[in-house]
Amino acid sequence: MKITLAQSINLLSFLKRRVDELQAELLTTHTVTVPKGEMYTPPERTVEQVLTEMAEIQKDVLALQELINETNMQQTVEWEGERISLIRAIETAKMLRSRVHLYKQLGDTKPREYYGGNVVMETIALFNPSEYKQAAEMLARQVEVLSSRIDKVNYTVEIDVSLASKYLEA
């Protein structure tokens, strides 16, 4: 079944959530607590059934993750005058977002701040906070451009995901 790269990423997210749900189910159904000698109603599914389903989905997660990674290595976007792999673009966007966050924090620094009790102390910024505020804004715009290019690939590139029909067809 052919689906877009974006759909495969959503499917991967769904499968990972399902594994988490199965782990939670396992932890709530692997034991029962009843007064000694009392009868109990067993859970609808056995530990083995839950573990079997979880193992099957985990196998699909690995296969899908590998397919996504291969596609991300093959697809490219233009960035700073060169073609870079989608995986590099994604990691670059993450790093740039982190830098934007840091620059915003630096930009919010007061150039000079006074505090204290008996002795008046002052904190002096050793840089120009407004420069970092401007740099954060410029970098944020660059990240948006890169993210848009990544999204364009994610929503236009189709890949053949044979296991998708198991989860996406009604």
KEZATOR-804290 format. One record per residue (C-alpha): residue number from 1; z, x, y; residue in three letters. Coordinates in pm, 1 decimal, always signed. Each point is the difference from the previous one (the first is absolute). Layout:
BEGIN
<nupa NUM; <Z; X; Y>; ALA>,
...
# end
This chain:
BEGIN
<nupa 1; <+0.0; +0.0; +0.0>; MET>,
<nupa 2; <-97.3; +140.9; +338.8>; LYS>,
<nupa 3; <+258.5; -26.2; +276.2>; ILE>,
<nupa 4; <+42.0; +172.0; +334.8>; THR>,
<nupa 5; <+223.0; +300.9; +32.6>; LEU>,
<nupa 6; <+232.7; -213.9; +214.8>; ALA>,
<nupa 7; <+24.9; -258.9; -278.2>; GLN>,
<nupa 8; <+78.1; +273.0; -251.4>; SER>,
<nupa 9; <+281.2; +125.9; +224.4>; ILE>,
<nupa 10; <+139.1; -354.8; +23.1>; ASN>,
<nupa 11; <-27.3; -35.1; -377.1>; LEU>,
<nupa 12; <+185.1; +328.6; -46.2>; LEU>,
<nupa 13; <+276.7; -122.2; +229.3>; SER>,
<nupa 14; <+21.2; -327.2; -195.7>; PHE>,
<nupa 15; <+23.4; +185.7; -332.3>; LEU>,
<nupa 16; <+275.1; +229.3; +127.8>; LYS>,
<nupa 17; <+197.8; -303.1; +123.8>; ARG>,
<nupa 18; <-47.2; -161.5; -341.4>; ARG>,
<nupa 19; <+143.4; +309.7; -170.8>; VAL>,
<nupa 20; <+301.9; -21.3; +233.1>; ASP>,
<nupa 21; <+41.4; -369.7; -87.7>; GLU>,
<nupa 22; <-14.3; +78.4; -371.8>; LEU>,
<nupa 23; <+262.0; +272.3; +38.7>; GLN>,
<nupa 24; <+225.2; -249.7; +178.9>; ALA>,
<nupa 25; <-64.7; -256.7; -274.1>; GLU>,
<nupa 26; <+88.3; +257.9; -262.4>; LEU>,
<nupa 27; <+328.1; +83.1; +170.0>; LEU>,
<nupa 28; <+99.2; -367.1; +18.0>; THR>,
<nupa 29; <-102.8; -90.8; -355.2>; THR>,
<nupa 30; <+93.9; +301.8; -210.2>; HIS>,
<nupa 31; <+355.3; -125.8; -57.8>; THR>,
<nupa 32; <+194.4; -326.2; +2.9>; VAL>,
<nupa 33; <+370.3; -37.7; +59.9>; THR>,
<nupa 34; <+173.8; -282.3; -183.9>; VAL>,
<nupa 35; <+348.0; -63.6; -133.8>; PRO>,
<nupa 36; <+46.6; +162.9; -339.7>; LYS>,
<nupa 37; <-135.2; -216.0; -277.8>; GLY>,
<nupa 38; <-184.4; -240.1; +233.5>; GLU>,
<nupa 39; <-366.7; -79.5; -45.7>; MET>,
<nupa 40; <-243.3; +92.3; +274.5>; TYR>,
<nupa 41; <-350.1; -90.7; +104.2>; THR>,
<nupa 42; <-221.3; +307.6; -17.7>; PRO>,
<nupa 43; <-229.7; +76.2; +293.0>; PRO>,
<nupa 44; <-354.2; -136.9; -17.4>; GLU>,
<nupa 45; <-141.4; +347.1; -61.3>; ARG>,
<nupa 46; <+133.8; +286.9; -205.3>; THR>,
<nupa 47; <+59.4; +350.5; +128.3>; VAL>,
<nupa 48; <-296.1; +115.2; -209.5>; GLU>,
<nupa 49; <-233.4; -260.0; +153.8>; GLN>,
<nupa 50; <+94.3; +103.0; +352.5>; VAL>,
<nupa 51; <-34.3; +370.3; -83.6>; LEU>,
<nupa 52; <-341.3; -59.2; -158.5>; THR>,
<nupa 53; <-130.4; -184.3; +306.3>; GLU>,
<nupa 54; <+145.4; +264.6; +229.7>; MET>,
<nupa 55; <-163.0; +283.6; -196.8>; ALA>,
<nupa 56; <-338.8; -175.3; +10.3>; GLU>,
<nupa 57; <+18.8; -50.9; +375.9>; ILE>,
<nupa 58; <+118.2; +358.0; +56.8>; GLN>,
<nupa 59; <-301.7; +122.2; -197.0>; LYS>,
<nupa 60; <-222.9; -209.2; +228.7>; ASP>,
<nupa 61; <+180.4; +136.6; +307.9>; VAL>,
<nupa 62; <-79.5; +355.6; -108.1>; LEU>,
<nupa 63; <-365.7; -80.4; -70.5>; ALA>,
<nupa 64; <-43.0; -183.7; +329.8>; LEU>,
<nupa 65; <+181.3; +270.2; +199.0>; GLN>,
<nupa 66; <-226.8; +263.2; -153.0>; GLU>,
<nupa 67; <-311.6; -202.5; +87.3>; LEU>,
<nupa 68; <+119.5; -50.9; +358.3>; ILE>,
<nupa 69; <+79.1; +371.8; +35.5>; ASN>,
<nupa 70; <-342.9; +99.1; -134.2>; GLU>,
<nupa 71; <-168.2; -239.5; +242.6>; THR>,
<nupa 72; <+212.6; +128.0; +288.6>; ASN>,
<nupa 73; <-113.4; +354.7; -80.3>; MET>,
<nupa 74; <-368.2; -100.1; -13.7>; GLN>,
<nupa 75; <-13.4; -216.6; +313.3>; GLN>,
<nupa 76; <-0.1; +166.8; +340.6>; THR>,
<nupa 77; <+51.2; -87.3; +364.7>; VAL>,
<nupa 78; <-95.4; +187.1; +314.4>; GLU>,
<nupa 79; <+296.4; +157.9; +175.9>; TRP>,
<nupa 80; <+2.5; +262.0; +273.8>; GLU>,
<nupa 81; <-365.3; +83.2; -54.2>; GLY>,
<nupa 82; <+6.8; +38.9; -376.9>; GLU>,
<nupa 83; <-4.5; -211.0; -315.5>; ARG>,
<nupa 84; <+335.4; -11.6; -177.2>; ILE>,
<nupa 85; <+98.1; -171.7; -323.0>; SER>,
<nupa 86; <+166.1; -337.2; +26.8>; LEU>,
<nupa 87; <+313.8; +139.6; -160.3>; ILE>,
<nupa 88; <+17.7; +269.9; +268.0>; ARG>,
<nupa 89; <-60.8; -262.8; +267.7>; ALA>,
<nupa 90; <+284.5; -213.5; -136.7>; ILE>,
<nupa 91; <+240.3; +295.1; -5.4>; GLU>,
<nupa 92; <-115.8; +107.7; +347.3>; THR>,
<nupa 93; <+70.1; -350.4; +132.5>; ALA>,
<nupa 94; <+350.3; +9.1; -152.6>; LYS>,
<nupa 95; <+72.0; +337.6; +161.2>; MET>,
<nupa 96; <-135.8; -112.7; +334.8>; LEU>,
<nupa 97; <+212.3; -317.0; -8.3>; ARG>,
<nupa 98; <+304.3; +215.8; -69.1>; SER>,
<nupa 99; <-91.0; +221.7; +295.0>; ARG>,
<nupa 100; <-49.2; -307.3; +223.4>; VAL>,
<nupa 101; <+351.7; -113.7; -93.9>; HIS>,
<nupa 102; <+141.8; +344.5; +80.7>; LEU>,
<nupa 103; <-188.6; +20.5; +330.9>; TYR>,
<nupa 104; <+126.8; -345.1; +97.6>; LYS>,
<nupa 105; <+356.5; +114.6; -63.6>; GLN>,
<nupa 106; <-59.0; +310.5; +211.0>; LEU>,
<nupa 107; <-162.6; -215.2; +268.1>; GLY>,
<nupa 108; <+309.5; -220.1; +15.9>; ASP>,
<nupa 109; <+222.3; +301.0; +74.9>; THR>,
<nupa 110; <+156.4; -6.0; +344.2>; LYS>,
<nupa 111; <-86.3; +314.6; +199.4>; PRO>,
<nupa 112; <+364.5; +39.8; +101.8>; ARG>,
<nupa 113; <+301.9; -194.2; -122.6>; GLU>,
<nupa 114; <+363.8; +29.9; +105.2>; TYR>,
<nupa 115; <+309.6; -85.9; -202.2>; TYR>,
<nupa 116; <+352.8; +115.4; -64.1>; GLY>,
<nupa 117; <+363.8; -52.5; +74.9>; GLY>,
<nupa 118; <+200.4; +280.9; +163.9>; ASN>,
<nupa 119; <-305.8; +221.8; +24.1>; VAL>,
<nupa 120; <-335.0; -142.8; +101.5>; VAL>,
<nupa 121; <-263.2; +104.2; -251.0>; MET>,
<nupa 122; <-371.3; -39.2; +27.3>; GLU>,
<nupa 123; <-280.4; -5.2; -251.2>; THR>,
<nupa 124; <-321.1; +147.9; +130.7>; ILE>,
<nupa 125; <-335.1; -60.3; -166.7>; ALA>,
<nupa 126; <-176.5; +331.1; -60.2>; LEU>,
<nupa 127; <-342.1; -162.7; +21.9>; PHE>,
<nupa 128; <-177.7; -268.5; +200.4>; ASN>,
<nupa 129; <+73.4; -335.7; -173.4>; PRO>,
<nupa 130; <-281.7; -181.1; +182.5>; SER>,
<nupa 131; <-255.1; +241.3; -150.7>; GLU>,
<nupa 132; <+116.9; -96.5; -348.6>; TYR>,
<nupa 133; <-6.8; -368.3; +87.9>; LYS>,
<nupa 134; <-364.8; +38.1; +105.9>; GLN>,
<nupa 135; <-77.2; +212.3; -308.0>; ALA>,
<nupa 136; <+150.8; -270.7; -222.0>; ALA>,
<nupa 137; <-224.6; -263.9; +157.4>; GLU>,
<nupa 138; <-311.0; +215.3; -40.3>; MET>,
<nupa 139; <+87.5; +91.2; -359.3>; LEU>,
<nupa 140; <+70.3; -365.0; -83.0>; ALA>,
<nupa 141; <-352.5; -89.6; +115.4>; ARG>,
<nupa 142; <-144.2; +278.2; -217.9>; GLN>,
<nupa 143; <+194.8; -126.3; -301.5>; VAL>,
<nupa 144; <-140.7; -348.0; +59.0>; GLU>,
<nupa 145; <-354.8; +139.3; -0.7>; VAL>,
<nupa 146; <+63.9; +185.8; -325.7>; LEU>,
<nupa 147; <+168.2; -304.8; -155.6>; SER>,
<nupa 148; <-298.9; -215.2; +94.4>; SER>,
<nupa 149; <-233.5; +243.8; -172.2>; ARG>,
<nupa 150; <+218.7; -0.4; -310.3>; ILE>,
<nupa 151; <+8.3; -381.5; +1.2>; ASP>,
<nupa 152; <-377.5; -16.5; +31.8>; LYS>,
<nupa 153; <-35.2; +202.3; -321.9>; VAL>,
<nupa 154; <+274.2; -199.3; -174.1>; ASN>,
<nupa 155; <-171.8; -330.7; +73.6>; TYR>,
<nupa 156; <-360.1; +105.3; -65.0>; THR>,
<nupa 157; <+14.7; +229.7; -303.2>; VAL>,
<nupa 158; <-3.5; -183.8; -331.0>; GLU>,
<nupa 159; <+123.3; +152.8; -322.5>; ILE>,
<nupa 160; <-21.2; -116.8; -357.7>; ASP>,
<nupa 161; <+351.5; -86.6; -115.5>; VAL>,
<nupa 162; <-25.8; -132.5; -354.1>; SER>,
<nupa 163; <+367.9; -95.1; -18.0>; LEU>,
<nupa 164; <-26.7; -210.7; +318.5>; ALA>,
<nupa 165; <-130.4; -304.0; -187.2>; SER>,
<nupa 166; <+324.6; -9.2; -197.6>; LYS>,
<nupa 167; <+196.9; -60.2; +320.7>; TYR>,
<nupa 168; <-243.2; -148.5; +253.0>; LEU>,
<nupa 169; <-192.8; -264.8; -191.6>; GLU>,
<nupa 170; <+169.8; -337.2; -37.8>; ALA>,
# end
